[in-house]
Amino acid sequence: SWYTQAYDSFPITAVEALEYSSNAYMVQT
């Protein structure tokens, strides 16, 4: 996820969780 790369010093947020879920969904399809 590019969120974790850009904001590695920040804790995981709801946005990161959503981005991760969307990314995982696209991988599955």
Secondary structure, 3 states (H helix, E strand, C coil): CHHHHHCCCCCCCHHHHHHHHHHHHHHHC
